[in-house]
């Protein structure tokens, strides 16, 4: 009976085992005992749509050929769930001979196809999209959704919208792609103003002074006073830093009593909420400065050499008397803002931190990033008893104590303190801080790794090629700072931050580059206006970072009554990943040229004129290369073949223009070579640095064509920041440091020298080597503000253009809003010159015989000539004789004629309005004349001393 019962159970067990093993797939989790310890023969995946099988396998430790274990199964199940990609996972097994075949069955969470921010009016959706953890083409998880809502609300709180509310919604999931569109629906609420800022605990520092350095303001007529939590937090740091800069070194902001709260402005009406802000200050005592002492740490290591002194100058075996630091103490002390004469001044913690940083900066510039500056403070009370302790050193008990006392007497400036004690009773009992700087030079720092973060579109290589260093190089703070500027000047990023982290040993460090990208595609429409070029509208399409590769492609269409222009260009800034750029472009242009005017009335500047003009059309292509070298230098080369034709002449144009029209299309061949240097800190809004370009254009000659000349064009710009609106630190507000008063100095010249064709003869009188379109003009918004390009004070030769031109300008810019609006004061100067060989035919005879013609006129018609040279047609005195002004000898390019008397000048003031699509320039300019008098070198023109309104659209000039 018992045997029969056992056989029954055995049969049931065998039958169950057969049923389990005969199933095609069974869950490993519930039937793991069947397959544990078997060898995995194959792994398959099912149910994954957006996550590849290879990516899932990377999350797991299972691999074909290894033995399945309980720990391996548990770990892989956990890893797949932790990834967040799936909301259901089942790992199944199937017998495969003596092994086991694995099937991973998953159900994916949907991925984000698109993110919309509904109701985001006061905050840019792009700012929200960059900050939230939920991203497009990533898996939606409840945690990401919750965190994203918190990030959005925090952003609104930082902007002052404390009543904002965020709701999350999704559209139906697309079953084919397993993607979904998500929406954050935002109710922004209203900004809450600051009704009152209360500051407690300040006994010596005036409340008004503290409020002046804060970002938060009470709402009023001038200030909107919107509360921002980020400003509240930063103001706590600013207040503490301000107090420390006023000598209250122990000052801090108490957590108890420092807070903010939302209240009803009128508790009865409950119609408007306001914020009450409280800051509780622990002021402490005020300290005063008592000097620095700077020394190198010469602690001896076990090998008998200095432990913390640099090893490069002090190899093992160097005698002690020859030990040499990287910088002598005197050099470092010269960098300090605190000077020895400042003993007795308030101890400014900000100035002290700058002095400490100046030592680190000096060392990091030579690769000693790990150099340590250890400050030790000694506090001395300004009292008779405290000073007497150091003044009576000879009463100490032993020679060593006497020597130490005398050393402290000298180091702690006791003699100066005694003088202050006697002369300034108000400081008696105050505490003075003396700082001993001990410098440990340590090891040189080498860059181990360069890690780039935040570039979602821009390829790593585009960023790395702008770096002036590579892994393994010695750290150099100068190269690091310049590299940061170069990356920012690409225009791809709105933030570029460099951070350092320790490396694998004491000689290595890792450089972290953190970036915040900005849109690089441009679609713009706008207009431009210049006194000479006239008004035009344009449309421009461009991409400055094509596919994240750094390539640039632009197309521009411009149309106006004077100028029509079409251009397309493509630039590869790093051809074949080398610092060589390649640019290809093509253009079509048509422009109306004004080549003179006949005045019907006497007033040349404001009268009625009949203008002579014609049109000049051209089409051409261009190919150029450039090469960057030595950090800030570039040399460039460009070949530009083109065809031009003159058409539609008016009745008053010269015979030369008519001859040009008859010739039809003409070929022009131009080769440009140049050298450039650029050290500007920010090419979009420069505040310091140089920009130099020197280019040489070879037109015609060996290259063929109808135009033949060489043109030299030097341009030099220099930017200097005089001060910012903190006025050298007098106003304690960090935000004002962006308001920098900058002066731009700019000189640009063009020198054209006529040459001869090399392959054929060309009638110079019929086909000039320098054609009308190549002449230079002076005046208007583009070159000399306040002057007309055919001004009555010009020599007659200038009105038809010249071969060479020299310009100088200086513009002092006062920011009203640093990224948008500036008030400017400017000074302009310009002159033009000719080559004597440009005069041919009758003009040549006129140039040659001018002196004799003037002498004859003065002798034969003395009265008429005198009146002509000294008075205008209205009988007003003039200072410049027309006969002298038109003297060809003064118009020829020569060193003698590059003098102040040959220049025309103007000064004025106005506004620069930097609207991205439509930059506006509004100036009032006044002509001034050079008098040559030492104490008053400039004066006004007596018959024309009014200001001329100058208007420009577009950055044609600056």
Secondary structure, DSSP 8 states (H G I E B T S, - for coil): -HHHHHHHHHHHHHHHHHHHHHSSSEETTTSHHHHTTSBEEEEEEES-SSS-HHHHHHH----TTSB--HHHHHHHHHHHHHTSSEEEEEEEEEEETTEEEEEEEEEE--EEEEEEEET--SS-HHHHHHHSS--TTSB--HHHHHHHHHHHHHHHHHTT-TT-EEEEEE---BTTTTEEEEEEEEE-----EEEEEEEES-SSS-HHHHHHT-S----SSS---B--HHHHHHHHHHHHHHHHHTT-TT-EE-STT-EEEEEESSTTT---EEEEEEEEEE----EEEEEEEEEE---B-TTSSBSSS-SSSS-TT--GGG---SS-HHHHHTT-SS-GGGTTSB--HHHHHHHHHHHHHHHHTTT-TT-EEEEEEEEEE-SHHHHHHHH-GGGSSSHHHHHHHHHHHHHTTHHHHHHHHHH-GGGTT-EEEEEEEEEE-----EEEEEEEES-SSS-HHHHHTT-S--TTSB--HHHHHHHHHHHHTTSSEEEEEEEEEE-SSTTEEEEEEEEEE---EEEEEEEEEETTTEEEEEEEEEEEEETTTTEEEEEEEEE-SSEEEEEEEEEESSGGGSSEEEEEEEEEEEEEEEEEEEESSS-TTTS-EEEEEEEEEEEEEEEEEEEEETTTEEEEEEEEEEEEEEE---TT--HHHHHHHHH-SEEEEEEEEEEEEE--S-SSS--SEEEEEEEEEEESGGG-BS--EEEEEEEEEEEEEEEETTTTTTS--GGGGG-EEEEEEEEEEEEEEE---SSS---TTTS-SS-GGG-B---BTTTBTT--TT-TTS-GGGGG-BSEEEEEEEEEEEEEETTTEEEEEEEEEEEEEB-GGG--THHHHHHHTHHHHHHHHHHHSHHHHHHHHHB-TTS-B-SS-HHHHT-HHHHB-STTT-SGGG-EEEEEEEEEE--SSS-EEEEEEEEEEE---SS--EE-BTTB-SEEEEEEESSS--
